[in-house]
Amino acid sequence: MNKICIYLRKSRADEELEKTLGEGETLSKHRKALLKFAKEKKLNIVEIKEEIVSGESLFFRPKMLELLKEVENKQYTGVLVMDMQRLGRGNMQDQGIILETFKKSNTKIITPMKTYDLSNDFDEEYTEFEAFMSRKELKMINRRMQGGRVRSVEDGNYIATNPPLGYDIHWIKKSRTLKINAHECEIIKLIFKLYTEGNGAGSIAEHLNNLGYKTKFNNNFSRSSVLFILKNPIYIGKVTWKKKEIKKSKNPNKTKDTRTRDKSEWIVVDGKHEPIISIKMWNKAQEILNNKYHIPYQLVNGPANPLAGVVICSKCKFKMVMRKLKGIDRLLCRNNKCDNISNRYDSTEKAIVQALERYLKEYRINISNQNKTSDIKPYERQVNILEKELAALNEQKLKLFDFLERGIYDENTFLERSKNIEERITKTSSGIEKINDIINKEKKVIKEEDVIKFQKLLDGYKNTDDIKLKNELMKKLVNKVEYTKDKRGETFGIDIFPKLKP
């Protein structure tokens, strides 16, 4: 179901035209024209936004900023305007932001003359020059900003948003630096002391939590937060910049992509702040760290074990990983705060395979006992009733436009009734869909081929030693496996979620 927002903007120029040429009220004319168009095209209007501002700058257009935020959150399938210029005819930067927001969210720009789909090559070419100029301008601005930041860092200033544990932000005239936090610096000293005495990061985190200490953001300490502190040269009076590169992600499920730059690209200079840790203790800690360093598991080509990405912790939903502890491969939760106990990898894998074998056996029994003579006529009658109700609701929705045009409804009443009918349409459509699913299940003839395919995948998993192939086969057998272990010993639990559905 389409969800359309109408955006109306009257500029100062429109006001002048109204005065000099005796033109009618612009917003009223545009609103009437767009509602007429929406009715003809059977568009579902869920919101109307209007403002009287110049189109030159986004910063002075609150309704436009509000609309862009909602478009970014994919609240609408399209935005209806009188023409493209109503969205913005200011500088290239503002136009680029507007068009990029619509493109990324796959939201259409609808005018009475044309609908613009920026995912379409032709429509994209229409705005190519404006987008190019916008990106060029943004790059120039970013380059200038980065240059200013680098110069500030090279002067020894601290320009990151939040201070690290052990310090507070401190201003010396116009220079932004750090000053030692008397309470927090003792935590830093304790971490380095314990680590250089041979304690591991995990045990240090546990010790700090037992003492009631918290991180800068009032969280418990974890192994990773302790290691981050041990590797941070801020504590020997250094300031680091350009350590990470952060870019907007091309993946729609992520907001940004972060990568650690090569050390040769880092800027590490003497800061204006006092060190907390001596160079001697810092060097000792770094020596221990370097000797313990191993290649991160996520950087190894291919899966590290056949169950990689399959088994998840039932308590915190983190993915379980395989680690060698005292010479034995174990499956454990990556979340240091989770109390799910690790288990031998081989016994966990064996239990999963046995559970899949039991599931397949029970599945075959259920097929043979299934009643194939279910009566679907009552379901079909219910679908027929709901479809008639849906047609009546769509008719009611069209009448809303007439009531608005004739002045029976004001704008707020129109939107309220429109949303109410839309909710009923959605509920009815959902009901039809659910009943049709039941009918399809009742009609479905279970194919033995599905069972045979599942059996072959399971046999293939058991008969190969290729880790990558085993991992691929397991991912075809199950959506996930949830793992639970509350007490030390051999007892643990697994819940499998097979892809072969009953």
Secondary structure, DSSP 4 states (H G I P E B T S, - for coil): ---EEEEEEE-HHHHHHHHHH-PPPHHHHHHHHHHHHHHHTT--EEEEEEEE--SS-GGG-HHHHHHHHHHHTT--SEEE-SSGGGT--S-HHHHHHHHHHHHHTT-EEE-SS-EE-TTSHHHHHHTHHHHHHHHHHHHHHHHHHHHHHHHHHHTT---SSSPPTTEEEEEETTEEEEEE-HHHHHHHHHHHHHHHTT--HHHHHHHHHHTT---TTSPPP-HHHHHHHHH-GGGGTEEEES-EEEEE-SSTT-SEEEEEPPGGG-EEEE-SSPPSS-HHHHHHHHHHHHHH----GGGSSS-SSTTTTTEEETTT-PBEEEEEETTEEEEEES-TT--PPPEEHHHHHHHHHHHHHHHHHHHHHHHHH--S----HHHHHHHHHHHHHHHHHHHHHHHHHHHHHTTSS-HHHHHHHHHHHHHHHHHHHHHHHHHHHHHHHHH----HHHHHHHHHHHHHHHH---HHHHHHHHHHHEEEEEEE--SSSS--EEEEEESS--
